[in-house]
Amino acid sequence: MPWAWAVPSGHQKVFENFPLCNRLRYQPPPRASGRDVRGRPTLPSEVEIIVCDISNPASLDEMAKQATVVLNCVGPYRFYGEPVVKACIENGASYVDICGEPQFLELMYWKYHEKAAEKGVYIIGSSGFDSIPADLGVIYTSNKINGTLTAVECFLTIHSGPEGLCIHDGTWKSAVYGFGDYRSLMKLRREASLKPVPIVGPKLKRRWPVSYCRELGSYSVPLMGSDVSVVKRTQRYLHENLEQSPVQFAAYLTVGGITSVVKLMFAGLFFLFFVRFGIGRQLLIKFPWLFSFGYFSKQGPTQKQMDATSFTMMFFGQGYSQGCSPEASKPNVRICTQVKGPEAGYVATPIAMVQAAMTLLNDTSDLPRAGGVFTPGAAFSRTKLIDRLHQRGIEFSVISSSEV
C-alpha cells in the first residue's frame, strides 16, 4: 500500500486529489470497532481500512508498516502527532502532515531528525496551506529574481464571497494551545543554541503591529502561525547544506480598512488575555465563534463559503544583481511575485499535501540524499512540486521585476 492517511471528518477534499480517488465516492464516517473511522471513502475491495488509535502503538505500527507514505491530517498535532511520527520512523514509512504549530514542528526535528536519517525516511511537516505557499513562494521568488534575493516581505490576503468567511475551530484550538504554551517553544529554541544565520544586505525592518501597505492599499498585522518559523528553518538548511545565500523573511496578514483593524484589535486583546489562564483557554475553546467575532466555529465553513473563498500571497523581495556586492552597496533589484489559490483550509491544503506526497514518491532523485525531518522547502526545493501545484490551481507567478 503506497498510501495511508488519517483524516478527520470534513476532509473529503483529500481524497479528490488522489489519482485513485477519481473513482471513489466519499461517505459520512461509519462506525467500526466501537469507534468513528473518520473520513472513510468507498474504496476498491483490495484496499484495506486500518483503524488506528494513538493510545495503541501496535495499531499505528500495523498501519505504518504497510505504507510507503503516511499522510496525517489529525490535529492538534501537539496531542495527536508524535505517536504517528514515531511509528512511521520505526516502521520505515515516510510521513507528511499539515501542521501549523511551530512548537510541534521544531520539536519533531530535534527529537527525530537523526533517527529518520538512519532509517532513510522523510518526515515532512507543514505541507498544507501552512506553510507550502509561503515556503515555496520564497524559493520561487529567489529562483526568478535577476540576481541574489536577500529579503522578502509576504502579505496574505483572504478573499471571501457574500456568504462571508469561516474557519473550523481545529485551527483555533491549535492557536489557543500554542499561545498558551509559548514558553515551551522559547525554551526549546534556547536549548538548541543555534548559530545565527548570516544577514546579507541591510537587516529587514519589522513593521509595527498595525501598519499600512501602500502597494496593496490595506492595513496589515503580523501573520501568526508556522510560516515564519518554517521559512527560517528552510533558509538555514539551504544555507548550511546547499551553500545558498539566506533570505530574511517577514509575513503579514492584510485586514482591509480601519474598521477591520479595530475589530481585529478587540478580538486580539480578548484572545491574548484569556489564553494566559487555564479557565480562559477553556472558554476560548468552548466558544470560538464568540471570541473570534464569528471567524471561527465548530461547524467550519459551508460549501458556499468554500466555493467563494480564495487566497493571495504577495511577495515583495529585494536583492542584488549579478556582480554587485552586498557589502558595498544597497539592494538594487526588486521583485514582486504572487501565489494564489482556492479556499485555504479545505481546498488548497489537500492539494498541497497530496502533491507533496506525490513528489516524495516520484521525485526521489531530487530529494535530500539522506532521510530526516525537513521543512517543505528543504525537502522539495529542487523538485517539481511548484509545477505540480501550479497545474492544480495553486498558481505561482511574477508580477514585476526591476533593477533600481
C-alpha positions in Angstrom: 0.0 0.0 0.0 1.8 3.2 -1.1 -0.6 5.5 0.8 -2.0 5.6 4.3 -4.0 8.5 5.5 -5.5 9.6 8.8 -8.3 12.2 8.3 -10.9 13.8 10.5 -14.4 14.1 9.0 -14.9 17.1 6.7 -11.6 16.4 4.8 -13.2 14.7 1.8 -11.2 17.0 -0.4 -8.1 15.0 0.5 -9.4 12.0 -1.4 -10.3 14.0 -4.5 -6.6 14.8 -5.0 -5.5 11.2 -5.3 -5.5 9.7 -8.9 -7.1 6.6 -7.4 -9.9 8.6 -5.9 -11.3 9.9 -9.2 -13.3 6.6 -9.0 -14.2 7.0 -5.3 -17.2 8.4 -3.5 -16.9 10.0 -0.1 -19.3 8.7 2.6 -20.0 10.0 6.1 -18.0 8.4 8.8 -19.3 4.9 9.7 -19.0 3.0 12.9 -16.2 0.4 13.2 -14.9 -1.5 16.3 -16.9 0.9 18.5 -15.0 3.9 17.2 -15.6 6.5 14.4 -13.5 5.9 11.4 -13.1 9.5 10.2 -13.1 10.2 6.5 -13.6 6.7 5.1 -14.2 6.7 1.3 -15.8 3.9 -0.8 -12.7 2.0 -1.8 -12.0 -0.9 -4.1 -12.1 -4.2 -2.2 -8.3 -4.7 -2.4 -7.6 -1.5 -0.3 -7.9 -2.1 3.4 -9.1 0.3 6.1 -7.0 0.2 9.2 -8.4 1.6 12.4 -5.6 3.4 14.3 -5.5 4.7 17.8 -2.6 6.8 19.2 -3.1 5.1 22.6 -2.5 1.8 20.9 1.0 1.8 19.4 0.5 -1.6 17.8 -2.3 -0.2 15.6 -0.1 2.6 14.4 2.7 0.1 13.6 0.2 -2.1 11.7 -0.7 1.0 9.6 2.8 2.3 9.1 4.5 -1.0 8.1 2.1 -1.3 5.2 2.6 2.2 3.8 5.3 4.0 1.9 4.0 7.5 2.8 1.6 8.3 5.6 -0.5 11.5 5.3 -1.6 12.7 8.8 -4.4 15.2 8.9 -5.3 14.9 12.6 -4.5 17.7 14.9 -3.9 19.5 17.2 -0.5 17.8 16.5 0.8 18.6 19.9 -1.7 16.0 21.2 -2.0 13.5 18.4 1.0 13.9 16.1 4.1 12.4 17.8 3.0 8.8 18.1 2.3 8.7 14.3 5.7 10.2 13.6 7.4 7.7 15.8 5.5 4.8 14.3 6.4 5.9 10.8 10.1 6.1 11.6 10.3 2.8 13.4 8.5 1.0 10.5 10.2 2.7 7.6 7.4 4.8 6.2 7.8 8.5 5.2 5.4 11.0 6.6 3.6 14.2 5.6 1.4 16.4 7.7 -0.4 19.8 7.5 0.7 21.0 10.9 0.8 24.8 11.6 2.2 24.5 15.1 5.8 25.7 15.4 6.4 24.0 18.7 5.5 20.6 17.3 7.4 21.1 14.1 10.6 22.2 15.7 10.3 19.6 18.5 10.0 16.8 15.9 13.2 17.9 14.2 15.2 17.8 17.4 13.8 14.5 18.6 13.6 12.5 15.4 15.9 14.0 12.6 18.8 11.7 13.3 16.5 8.6 13.7 14.7 9.4 10.5 18.0 9.8 8.7 19.2 6.4 10.0 16.0 4.8 8.7 16.2 6.7 5.4 12.6 8.0 5.7 11.4 11.6 5.2 9.3 13.3 7.9 7.9 16.5 6.3 5.6 18.7 8.3 3.6 21.9 7.5 2.7 20.6 4.0 -0.7 22.3 3.7 -1.6 25.9 3.5 0.7 26.2 6.5 3.3 26.5 5.1 3.8 25.4 1.5 2.7 28.6 -0.2 5.0 30.8 1.9 7.9 28.4 2.0 7.9 27.6 -1.7 6.9 31.2 -2.6 10.2 32.4 -1.2 12.1 29.8 -3.1 10.1 30.7 -6.3 11.0 34.4 -5.8 14.6 33.5 -5.3 14.7 31.5 -8.5 13.0 34.3 -10.5 15.0 37.3 -9.3 17.7 38.5 -11.7 20.4 38.2 -9.1 20.6 37.3 -5.4 17.5 37.6 -3.2 18.3 38.8 0.3 14.9 39.8 1.9 11.2 39.2 1.4 8.0 40.6 2.9 5.0 38.4 2.4 1.4 39.6 2.6 -1.5 37.2 2.8 -5.0 38.3 1.7 -8.0 36.1 2.2 -10.9 36.8 -0.3 -14.4 35.9 0.7 -17.8 36.0 -1.0 -21.2 37.2 0.0 -21.6 34.3 2.5 -18.6 35.6 4.4 -15.6 33.8 5.9 -15.5 31.0 8.4 -12.7 28.7 9.7 -13.0 25.5 11.6 -12.2 25.6 15.3 -9.5 23.0 14.9 -7.2 25.8 13.7 -8.4 27.9 16.6 -7.6 25.2 19.1 -4.1 24.9 17.8 -3.6 28.6 18.2 -5.0 28.6 21.7 -2.8 25.8 22.9 0.2 27.2 21.1 -0.1 30.7 22.6 -0.9 29.2 26.0 2.3 27.2 26.0 4.6 29.6 24.1 7.2 29.4 26.9 7.9 25.8 25.9 8.8 26.9 22.4 11.1 29.6 23.7 12.8 27.1 26.0 13.2 24.7 23.0 14.9 27.4 21.0 17.2 28.5 23.8 18.3 24.9 24.4 19.0 24.4 20.7 21.6 27.3 20.8 21.7 27.6 17.0 24.3 29.7 15.4 22.6 32.8 13.8 22.1 32.6 10.1 24.1 35.4 8.3 22.2 38.5 7.3 23.0 39.5 3.7 22.5 43.2 2.9 20.5 45.5 5.1 18.6 44.0 8.0 14.9 43.6 7.2 13.0 46.2 9.3 10.0 44.8 11.1 6.7 46.7 10.7 4.6 48.0 13.5 1.8 45.6 14.9 -0.6 47.6 12.7 0.9 49.1 9.5 -0.3 50.3 6.2 0.9 48.5 3.0 0.8 51.1 0.2 1.4 48.6 -2.5 -1.8 46.7 -1.6 -3.8 49.6 -0.2 -4.6 47.8 3.1 -3.7 47.7 6.7 -1.8 44.6 7.9 -0.8 42.8 11.1 1.9 40.2 11.7 0.8 36.8 10.4 0.6 34.3 13.2 1.2 30.6 12.6 4.1 28.5 11.3 5.1 30.4 8.1 7.9 32.5 9.6 9.3 29.5 11.6 9.2 27.2 8.6 10.7 29.7 6.2 13.5 30.5 8.5 14.3 26.8 9.0 14.3 26.3 5.3 16.7 29.2 4.7 19.0 27.8 7.4 19.0 24.4 5.7 19.6 25.8 2.2 22.5 28.0 3.5 24.2 25.3 5.6 23.7 22.4 3.2 23.4 23.8 -0.3 25.5 27.0 0.3 22.7 29.3 -0.8 22.5 32.9 0.2 20.0 33.1 3.1 16.8 35.2 2.7 15.4 37.3 5.5 11.6 36.9 5.8 8.6 38.6 7.4 4.9 37.7 7.0 1.8 39.8 7.4 -2.0 39.4 7.1 -3.9 42.2 5.3 -7.0 43.2 7.1 -8.6 45.9 5.0 -9.7 49.2 6.4 -9.6 50.8 9.8 -12.9 49.2 10.8 -11.5 45.8 10.3 -8.4 46.9 12.3 -10.4 47.9 15.3 -12.5 44.7 15.2 -9.3 42.6 15.0 -7.6 44.6 17.8 -10.5 43.8 20.2 -10.5 40.1 19.2 -6.8 40.0 19.7 -6.9 41.7 23.1 -9.6 39.2 24.3 -7.6 36.3 22.9 -4.3 37.3 24.5 -5.9 38.0 27.9 -7.9 34.7 28.1 -5.2 32.5 26.6 -2.9 33.2 29.6 -5.1 31.2 32.0 -6.4 27.7 32.1 -10.0 28.7 32.5 -9.6 31.3 29.9 -8.3 28.7 27.4 -11.3 26.5 28.2 -13.7 29.4 27.4 -11.8 30.2 24.2 -12.1 26.6 23.1 -15.8 26.3 24.1 -16.9 29.5 22.4 -14.7 30.0 19.4 -17.4 31.9 17.4 -17.9 34.4 20.3 -14.2 35.2 21.0 -13.2 35.3 17.3 -16.1 37.6 16.3 -17.5 34.9 14.1 -14.4 34.0 12.1 -14.0 30.5 13.8 -16.8 28.0 14.5 -17.2 24.3 15.4 -19.1 23.8 12.2 -16.5 25.2 9.9 -17.2 26.8 6.5 -20.2 25.9 4.4 -19.8 24.6 0.9 -20.9 28.0 -0.5 -18.4 29.8 1.7 -15.6 27.5 0.5 -16.6 27.9 -3.2 -16.4 31.7 -2.9 -13.2 31.9 -0.8 -9.6 32.2 -2.2 -6.2 33.5 -1.1 -3.5 35.6 -2.5 0.1 35.8 -1.2 2.2 38.7 -2.4 6.0 38.5 -2.0 7.9 41.8 -2.2 11.6 40.9 -2.5 14.8 42.8 -2.8 18.4 41.8 -3.5 21.5 42.4 -5.6 22.2 42.0 -9.3 25.0 39.8 -10.5 28.4 41.2 -9.6 27.0 43.7 -7.1 28.5 43.3 -3.6 26.1 43.5 -0.7 28.9 44.8 1.5 29.5 47.8 -0.7 26.0 49.0 -1.8 22.3 49.0 -1.2 19.9 46.4 -2.8 19.5 47.3 -6.4 17.0 44.7 -7.6 13.3 44.4 -6.6 10.8 41.7 -7.5 7.1 41.1 -6.7 5.7 37.6 -7.1 2.4 36.0 -6.2 1.0 32.7 -5.1 -2.8 32.4 -5.3 -5.2 29.6 -4.9 -8.6 28.4 -3.8 -10.0 28.3 -0.2 -7.1 27.7 2.1 -8.2 25.1 4.7 -10.3 22.6 2.8 -9.3 23.0 -0.8 -5.7 24.4 -1.1 -4.5 22.4 1.9 -5.4 18.9 0.4 -4.0 19.9 -2.9 -0.7 20.9 -1.3 -0.5 17.9 0.9 -1.2 15.3 -1.7 1.1 16.9 -4.3 3.8 16.9 -1.6 3.3 13.2 -1.1 3.3 12.6 -4.9 6.5 14.5 -5.1 8.0 12.4 -2.3 7.2 9.3 -4.3 8.1 10.4 -7.8 11.0 12.9 -7.4 13.2 10.8 -5.2 16.4 11.7 -7.0 15.8 15.4 -6.3 15.2 15.0 -2.5 17.9 15.4 0.1 20.2 12.4 -0.1 19.5 11.1 3.3 16.2 10.9 5.2 15.4 13.1 8.1 12.9 15.7 9.4 12.5 18.5 6.8 10.5 21.6 6.1 8.7 21.6 2.7 11.3 24.0 1.2 14.2 22.0 2.4 12.8 18.7 1.1 11.3 20.0 -2.2 13.4 23.0 -3.3 14.9 21.0 -6.3 11.8 19.0 -7.2 8.8 19.7 -9.5 6.4 20.4 -6.7 5.8 24.0 -7.7 4.9 22.8 -11.2 2.5 20.2 -9.8 0.8 22.8 -7.5 0.5 25.3 -10.4 -1.2 22.7 -12.6 -3.8 22.0 -9.8 -4.8 25.6 -9.0 -2.2 26.9 -6.6 -0.5 29.3 -9.1 2.9 30.9 -8.9 3.7 34.0 -11.0 6.0 37.0 -11.3 4.1 40.3 -11.1 7.1 42.6 -11.6 10.9 42.7 -11.6 13.2 45.7 -11.9 16.7 46.9 -11.3 16.8 50.1 -9.2 
